[in-house]
Amino acid sequence: MIYLDNAATAFPKPGDPLRRALEQYLEAGASPGRGGYDLAVEAEYEVQAVRRKLRRFFGGGEGWRVCFAYNATDALNTLIQGLTQNPCHVVSTRLEHNSVLRPLHHLAEQGRISLDLVPFNAQGYVEPQAVADALKPDTGLVMLNHASNVFGTVQPAAEIAAVCRERGVELLLDASQSAGLYPIELEKWGVGGLAFTGHKALLGPTGIGGLVLSPRVNPLPTRYGGTGVDSINLVHTMDYPHRLEAGTLNLLGVLGLGQSLDYVLSPGHQQALARERELGERLRDGLASMEGVELYCAHGPGERLPVLSCNVKGMRAGDVAVILDGDFEIAVRAGLHCAPLLHQDLGTSPHGAVRFSLGAFNTAEDIETALHAMEHIAATAVSQGR
Ligand SMILES: Cc1ncc(COP(=O)(O)O)c(C=O)c1O
């Protein structure tokens, strides 16, 4: 099987980091931050070490906070709901994933926020000026999908942050796709923070994600419960990280993420990422020159990840994916990719597109096989006059 659905989740995952995490968990699997005995202290120590690693990994400065969540969706809900407890205007984009669109839509329906969604340009990028034009005196936050899970386009976060900061507004990133694939420098870029998920290019397990936040960004808690601190008080603590973490942490997930971060930073993996980018370019060039294939926003001057979406003319994306799977054992993702407004604007709704997303373990042979398969499917469609 050729796996080209890494934007959904990375597969395969390197085994050693996960095995090491399991060993750590079996040795020090007490409740972190919940006891004064050695085992609990050790577990807490390990968790703090992962928080520090994450802060450094994303370029957060001194005083920046790392709060864990189940995944990016959970982290984004915590962030968006926590920052909109007082009514305000929110700016986001038509490139967003449903894990941003739905929480925002829900708040707008409830009358808690007013919302403007900025369009993307013909190359799949959000222009800083478009964001600047959408800002209002009562804009409380700007939420941006850092790298599109459909086009792979990496948005100019530093430039967009600059126009936001000029107007006293924080830019917050959904870094679900970029984390682990594209170097992120939060403090240097002037970005207020990000949400990440562990199971994509960070190569960690599912069930762990989180927020990395500047001290300027202080969401109110939206879930309340046990934190292991200040237990006499019936009011949930405002201190970090417990402010945004209620209940016992996913310790195995945290440890797994800590180990996988080391792996991601290793020179061997960084070389694999460079190869992955080259293979992405080979796939892009092959698809772009193929008769009967329409490739979306795959060229242009900006930065991009090896994520490509296309359609075979006259065929539904879902049917192409079924043939890729059934006849060629190639796993891709067809449909709307949880980005309904993007596909609406692209003119590909409701059937969406076929997405190829590469991973560090793909080979040149995988890409040639995928190109051969697409050529076959497109040629058949052309010969049938579709
Ligand atoms: C851009 C983007 N945001 C958010 C998510 C949600 O990630 P998770 O399902 O891990 O919460 C995804 C995952 O597909 C994504 O691609």
The ligand as a MOL file (V3000), in Angstrom:
LIG
                    3D

  0  0  0     0  0            999 V3000
M  V30 BEGIN CTAB
M  V30 COUNTS 16 16 0 0 0
M  V30 BEGIN ATOM
M  V30 1 C -5.8050 22.7190 9.1010 0
M  V30 2 C -6.3170 21.7490 10.1130 0
M  V30 3 N -6.8180 22.2140 11.2650 0
M  V30 4 C -7.2690 21.3930 12.2190 0
M  V30 5 C -7.2580 20.0290 12.0550 0
M  V30 6 C -7.7880 19.1600 13.1450 0
M  V30 7 O -6.8180 18.3310 13.6720 0
M  V30 8 P -7.2530 17.2600 14.7840 0
M  V30 9 O -8.2480 16.3560 14.1050 0
M  V30 10 O -6.0220 16.5550 15.1510 0
M  V30 11 O -7.8860 18.0160 15.8800 0
M  V30 12 C -6.7710 19.4960 10.8630 0
M  V30 13 C -6.7850 18.0340 10.6350 0
M  V30 14 O -7.1540 17.5120 9.6590 0
M  V30 15 C -6.2810 20.3790 9.8780 0
M  V30 16 O -5.8090 19.9260 8.7130 0
M  V30 END ATOM
M  V30 BEGIN BOND
M  V30 1 1 1 2
M  V30 2 1 2 3
M  V30 3 2 2 15
M  V30 4 2 3 4
M  V30 5 1 4 5
M  V30 6 1 5 6
M  V30 7 2 5 12
M  V30 8 1 6 7
M  V30 9 1 7 8
M  V30 10 2 8 9
M  V30 11 1 8 10
M  V30 12 1 8 11
M  V30 13 1 12 13
M  V30 14 1 12 15
M  V30 15 2 13 14
M  V30 16 1 15 16
M  V30 END BOND
M  V30 END CTAB
M  END
